[in-house]
Amino acid sequence: MEYRYLGRSGLKVSALTMGTFTFGGRGDFGMTGAQDVADASRLVDTCLDRGVNLIDTANMYSIGLSEEIVGAVMKDRDPDVLICSKARMRIGDGPNDEGLSRWHLIRECERSLKRLGRDHIDIYLMHEWDGQTPMEEVMAALDILVKHGKVRYFGCSNWSAWQVMKGLMASGAGGLERFTAQEIHYTLEAREAEYELLPLSVDQGLGVMIWSPLVAGLLTGKHTREGFAEDSRQAQGWSEPPIRDWDRLWNIVDALREVAADRSVAQVALAWLLQRPAVATLVVGGRTEAQFSETLGAVDLTLTPEEIQRLDAVSRPPLIYPHWHQHQFAKPRFSEADWALHKGQKVDGLEGYKP
């Protein structure tokens, strides 16, 4: 296993993180999986035996049941394995049962700790944006959790770049602990994060954690233009993350198969992500030990520049404004953060257009 620093912190995390989205199966989460403690134990051992040192969960996964299962499984295992959990989503019917208020965050952290059977959460992520709670209150609450020893590091997930910067500015102005990481959706199919979130992470030293790096299995090669795999969540009606251009998706899958040749399509898709700037870890899930064994093998795969170029050719996002303008006129003064988007890019204009 490869270990990477989480942003500018001194914490090292495995390049692949074990996701527990499928633990529990309560409510709609049953479409993705329904592992109980016995099933989860086997899967956790598969990951830990391969050197994974981070397990990712959330208070809203199966409405707390995922955390309970993680707690039960890890009770007699290595206490130095890192745990990441999250808060923000609605978890009840009360007026304060969602959001990032001090009241909600501290309560949910304490509830998560009880379910996990631990005295601290290693990485605590704000699962979504809350535009109603003052940012100063959010960052002060997280600072309190760190100072009280209940949280070691914290970050955000699914925020836009201006929202992340607002949080960083609030922590700086108040002399408070700051974000260490952000967990985002970023794949060969979904590269929108390159416009702002990836450059922001490089510039501000945030470690990028990636959720659903295989697009809920769509980049594994088991699905085709002709239909979804029979036992898949898509076959049951699961629709996250959204696919806005199915032809483009299948073109990417074709390119993955071409690059993979006799290798694993899923491993190639993950290896592409592991070479991207600021990426610290990929959160991978699975229903079986075989699935985890396959995806964990991605750390041993290195793509050639030609293979990366082939995958970029079918997936690279166009330069939207103001990026195309900056690409034409600001390149001599680009920083490393700018190149997270602009490397290999070109501005498509009206060349060859004949009305």
Secondary structure, DSSP 8 states (H G I E B T S, - for coil): --EEE-TTSS-EEESEEEE-TTBS--GGGGGT--B-HHHHHHHHHHHHHTT--EEE--TTGGGGHHHHHHHHHHTTS-TTSEEEEEE-S--SSSTTSSS--HHHHHHHHHHHHHHHT-S-EEEEEE-S--SSS-HHHHHHHHHHHHHTTSEEEEEEES--HHHHHHHHHHHHHHT-----EEEEE--SS--GGGTTHHHHHHHHT-EEEEESTTTTTTTSS--BTTB--TTSTGGGT---S--S-HHHHHHHHHHHHHHHTTS-HHHHHHHHHHTSTTEEEEEE--SSHHHHHHHHGGGG----HHHHHHHHHHH-----TTHHHHHHHTGGG--HHHHHHHTT-----STT---
